[in-house]
Amino acid sequence: MNLIEMAREFAREKHALQKRNYTGEPYFVHLEEVAGIVERTGLSENRDRRGMAA
């Protein structure tokens, strides 16, 4: 399992019961959308870490 998949699973577990205030949509949906953006941009685990440290 890569870092993005591990982050998705972690977020899914930690935010499972949360809902968005105005829409009532599960909070995890937003986190999943962000993970999808990261994947589509082709960022690697190493590149992500370097970018965060900069």
LINGI-V75062 format. One record per residue. RES is the residue in one small letter. SS is DSSP state (H for helix, E for strand, L for the rest). PSI is psi in whole degrees, -180 to 180 (* if undefined). OMEGA is omega in whole degrees, -180 to 180 (* if undefined). Layout:
BEGIN
{{RES | SS | PSI | OMEGA} {RES | SS | PSI | OMEGA}}
END
This chain:
BEGIN
{{m | L | 130 | -180} {n | L | 175 | -175} {l | H | -41 | -179} {i | H | -43 | 178} {e | H | -40 | 178} {m | H | -40 | 179} {a | H | -41 | 178} {r | H | -48 | -179} {e | H | -42 | 178} {f | H | -49 | -179} {a | H | -41 | 180} {r | H | -43 | -180} {e | H | -45 | -174} {k | H | -27 | -176} {h | L | 16 | -174} {a | L | -36 | -175} {l | L | -3 | -177} {q | L | 145 | 177} {k | E | 150 | 176} {r | L | 141 | -173} {n | L | -47 | -171} {y | L | -26 | -176} {t | L | -21 | -176} {g | L | 1 | 179} {e | L | 144 | 177} {p | E | 134 | -177} {y | L | -33 | -177} {f | H | -27 | -180} {v | H | -42 | 178} {h | H | -45 | -180} {l | H | -38 | 178} {e | H | -39 | 178} {e | H | -42 | 179} {v | H | -43 | 178} {a | H | -39 | 178} {g | H | -40 | 178} {i | H | -45 | 180} {v | H | -45 | 179} {e | H | -45 | -177} {r | H | -28 | 179} {t | L | -11 | 177} {g | L | 21 | 179} {l | L | 137 | 177} {s | L | 169 | 178} {e | H | -43 | -179} {n | H | -42 | 180} {r | H | -39 | 178} {d | H | -46 | -178} {r | H | -42 | 179} {r | H | -40 | 180} {g | H | -36 | -180} {m | H | -29 | -177} {a | H | -21 | -176} {a | L | * | *}}
END
